[in-house]
Each structure stands twice: as structure tokens, then as C-alpha cells.
Amino acid sequence: MNTEFADRIKRLPPYLFAEIEKQIKEKKAAGVDLISLSIGDPDLPPPKIVLDTLKEETANPKNHNYSFSQGEPDFRAAVTEWYKKRFGVDLAQDQVVALLGSKEGIANVARAFVNPGDNVLVPDPAYPVYANGSTILCDGIPVAMPLLEKNGFKPDFNGVKAKKAKMMFLNYPNNPTAATVDKAFLKEAVDFARDNNNILCYDNAYSEISYDSYKAPSILEIDGAMDCAIEFHSLSKTFNMTGDRIGFAVGCKQLVTGLTKVKSQIDSGLPVYTQKVAVKALGAYKSAEPPEFLRKNNQIMQERRDLLVNTLCDIGFPCEKPKATFYVWVNCKGSSMEFAAKLLNVGVAVTPGVGFGEHGEGYARITFTQPKERIAEACERIRNLYK
Ligand SMILES: Cc1ncc(COP(=O)(O)O)c(C=O)c1O
């Protein structure tokens, strides 16, 4: 069959990461001992409470029927309780929608609000779904907001070109730059969105992966956000459950309702058993402080971060210790594709920054989702390359 793809598929930019994955596979097939510091998939196991609850709940035949599109009532209640404990934010249950991972919600929210030709503000560099799966697949037009090092990898709202855009995506703690923000910045973002009638989609997938006593805020803590913002969360990174596909969106009721309407026409809800797991996992928070297993998890990540950053600085690639996420954003002093290719030749996979947008050029994203020994080995290989 030789049928043309729809125009919106043709407008998708080439998926650079697919090319990198191909090269990684080839190296592995050739027997290279490859150390992958390129993917945002935690290597640590889900906490015991998740594994135990999953076993119990999948064994219950009642948990294998269709569930509510918006999410089971006990799941939505658990989300509202978590928001109150973690952020001090009050939410009603109809301000919560369950997602098959936050990526799904990020893609589908545009279907509810973006008309063909509408501008959508997307950070650059950024998680590619904002521009592609969300905007382009809804025939919208992505308008880049550069995230520059001199601005702490935050957008300069005064310089935004399409102020009257329909929607704006923001993501902190940030992938790929690992930048974090404070509430003063979030207030600026909410004021900008309200002044310009933008729907503010705030991706907070990494809120719980933080170090050095940094605590990521929610956009919903800001006055006025409830009128213009929807916040996306994920259990993927917080509880090492990337493959279980569960997340949620909360906030402005009209935005949550729009997203729910789209989802009710596309999917038929999340498995009940993953929602039951989420109820237990979120319920492990007794206050704003993370539960014991998460503190331990973040402690392991922090040690890896320190090892990676200290060694990269020593080799001659100065970089910051991120306060959150499991990414280090390194100035690679030239073409990011060439840098990644050079490292791949010695069996270390990293992600070229240009894959996240043109303003990612000159940087590489290096993850610390590998045990310390593997990070140390990767650093040795990089040191040998640059000595
Ligand atoms: C910034 C950001 N948002 C959202 C996601 C999606 O996470 P999930 O769909 O697993 O919830 C990711 C995954 O890497 C991410 O980096």
C-alpha cells in the first residue's frame, strides 16, 4: 500500500532520538559494553508498597473492568488529599483527571482547546511532546520560547513573539536543562497567561525528584492560577513506574473538563488496579515531606549526581549540580551531535541537546539513571577521550 500520511504527520520534525536509538542498538548488537546515560527512565525499582499493592489488586477480578474516564473516585480523592498535604492546595474531585501517563494528557489537552492555525508557546529546548504530539498533531503552530543559560533557562516573557497564543507549555523542574524555579517566576508566568488569555499547561512531572532540600512548587499555589492553569503530574518518575502508565492533570475546572471530554472519546480509562496502587503510593505522604522510600531514592540519585557533576567539571566540562530531575545539562563546546557520536564510539550514550530544539544546540543531556559504578566507568571513558 502506498498511501500518503496526513499533512500533520508530514509536518512532524524528524525524530532525532529514533536515530540515536538505532545507533545504540547497533553498538549493543556488535557486543559493545554500552553505558546508557541517555534515557529518562529510572533504573531503581518501584517501592515495595507499589509492588505489593499491584500484586494484590491485579489478583482481584473486579479490577479488570472498564473504569471511569475521569478516574476512579478513590483515585481522584487521593490526588486531592496529596495536593493538600504536599502543596497546601485545595482541589475538588472534578478538578482532577486520571491520565495514562502525563504524556498522554499533554498531547490530548491541545485536542480540547487548540484550533487549526492557533499559536502555542513551547519552550526550546523542551520535552518534544509539547510541540509535536500536542501542537502539530492538532494543526496548531508551535512558537518557540528560547530557554537561555543567561536567563537561568527560563523564558523571557517580555520577548515572547506570539503573546496572544492559545496555549503555553512550561515545565519545571525542567527536562532537559534541569533548571528549577521559585514562586516569583511562577507568578510572572500566571500573570503573563492571564494578561494574554493563554491556557497555561504546567508540566510538573519531576516535582518529587529533588535534592539539597529544594522543594518544587506547584503552579496552583499561585494566586489566579486556578483560572488559567492545568498542571500535569506523573507517577512515572516519583515512584519508578514509567511502564505502568499513570499520571494525572489538575487545576482549572474548564481545562480539566475539556481534557476529560477528549479522553472519553479516545480511551476508556486507566486500569483500576494501577489507580489503586496510586492511592496507596500517594497516601504514603503523611505531610509535605516525601515518604521514607522516596527520601532514600533521592539520596541515591544525589550521590550519583555529585559523582557525575564533580567528574565532568574535573574533565573540563563545567556544569551545575541540578536541584531536581536526574539530568545534567552540559555545555559540550560545539556540535551536540558530534559530541554524542564521539562518546558513543567509546560506549557512552548521551542525548545531543539539539534533539530538544535549536536552542539546545551546544549542550548534551546526561542522565544519572545508572548505578554509581557505571557512571564512574562512563566518566573514565570520557576522561580518556579528552585528556
Ligand atoms: C518533562 C516530562 N514531562 C512528561 C513526561 C512523561 O512522563 P509520563 O508520560 O511517563 O508520565 C516526561 C517523560 O520523560 C518528561 O520528561
The ligand as an SDF file (V2000), in Angstrom:
LIG
                    3D

 16 16  0  0  0  0  0  0  0  0999 V2000
    9.1360   16.7790   31.1320 C   0  0  0  0  0  0  0  0  0  0  0  0
    8.3950   15.4950   31.0040 C   0  0  0  0  0  0  0  0  0  0  0  0
    7.0710   15.5220   31.0770 N   0  0  0  0  0  0  0  0  0  0  0  0
    6.3380   14.4100   30.9510 C   0  0  0  0  0  0  0  0  0  0  0  0
    6.9500   13.1910   30.7390 C   0  0  0  0  0  0  0  0  0  0  0  0
    6.0630   11.9950   30.5330 C   0  0  0  0  0  0  0  0  0  0  0  0
    6.0220   11.1390   31.5830 O   0  0  0  0  0  0  0  0  0  0  0  0
    4.9060   10.0290   31.7120 P   0  0  0  0  0  0  0  0  0  0  0  0
    4.0930   10.0240   30.4500 O   0  0  0  0  0  0  0  0  0  0  0  0
    5.6410    8.7560   31.9140 O   0  0  0  0  0  0  0  0  0  0  0  0
    4.0680   10.4280   32.8770 O   0  0  0  0  0  0  0  0  0  0  0  0
    8.3280   13.1080   30.6550 C   0  0  0  0  0  0  0  0  0  0  0  0
    8.9880   11.8190   30.4080 C   0  0  0  0  0  0  0  0  0  0  0  0
   10.1670   11.6930   30.2070 O   0  0  0  0  0  0  0  0  0  0  0  0
    9.0830   14.2970   30.7990 C   0  0  0  0  0  0  0  0  0  0  0  0
   10.4160   14.3010   30.7270 O   0  0  0  0  0  0  0  0  0  0  0  0
  1  2  1  0
  2  3  1  0
  2 15  2  0
  3  4  2  0
  4  5  1  0
  5  6  1  0
  5 12  2  0
  6  7  1  0
  7  8  1  0
  8  9  2  0
  8 10  1  0
  8 11  1  0
 12 13  1  0
 12 15  1  0
 13 14  2  0
 15 16  1  0
M  END
$$$$
